[in-house]
Amino acid sequence: MLHHYTVWCHFSATILISGNTPETRGTAFVVYEDIFDAKNACDHLSGFNVCNRYLVVLYYQSNKAFKKVDTDKKQEEIDKVKKKYGVTTDD
């Protein structure tokens, strides 16, 4: 974990969050207080080789992350209404 921090700390990273499950292996979230530090890190570290793996650096986009949640919630509401009124569809 220390070698991961040394990569990001050069760009004033505030928080480094890394998962410890098989599903989150190789994934981390880095939080910056300043958007310019985040942009600088993204520009310089995309494609950077760490331990024979190349970094893919992306900005977190909350509007896209929550869009999936909203879609799932809307589908649940539709399913409830279908069940309430006995509507069936052949999918």
N, C-alpha and C positions, 0 to 999 in steps of 0.2 A: 504494500500500500504506500510505503514511503516514496518509492520511485515514481508513483503516479502523482503524488503531491508535488514533487520537485519539478515535474513538467509544467504543471498549471500555476505554481506560485510565482513564476516570473511575470505573470500577467495580472497580479494583484487579486488572485482568487480569494473570495471570502469563505466559501464553504465548498467542500468536496464531499459528495454523497455517493457511495458505491454500495451496490447490493451484495448480499452474501448467500444468495440462493443460485441454483443452477440456471434458473430463468434469467437472472440479472447478471450473470457472469459476463464480464467484459463491457459492462455498461456503467456509466457514471454521470452524475449531474454536477456541474460546476456553477456556483452562483457568484455573480459579481455585483458589487454595489454600483459600479459605473458602467454604463452601456458602451463607452469607448474602450474600456478594458476588455469587455466581452467581445467586441468586434475585433480588437487587436489579437486576442487569443484565437478567435475563429479563423482569422486570416492567416495567422502564422502556424497554427497547429494542424490544420486540415491536411491530411496526408503524411504527417510526421510519424516516423517509425519509433515505436516504443516496444522493447522486448520482442522484436520480430513481428510486430503487428502494427498496422497502419491505423492512425486515428481518423475517425469520421466525426467532424465537429459540426453540429447544427444548432441553430437557435431554437429555444423552446417557444412554441406558438400555442398559447392557451386557447385561442379561438378554435384551432383545429383539434386540440385535445378534448375540449368540451363538446364539440360538435358530435362526436361519436356517442358520448354519454346522452346527449339530448335525443339523438336518433333512437337509442335503445329505450329511453323513457317513453318516447312517443309511440314506439311499437308496442310497449306494454299497455299503454292506454288504449290503443286500437284493439288489441287482443281482448281486453276487458269488455269493451263495448260489443265486440263480435259475440263474445260468450253471453253477455247479458241479453242480447236480442236474438240469439240463436243463428247468427249468420255464419255460414261455412263457405269456404273457398277451396277450390281444387288447385293446390299449388304444385 
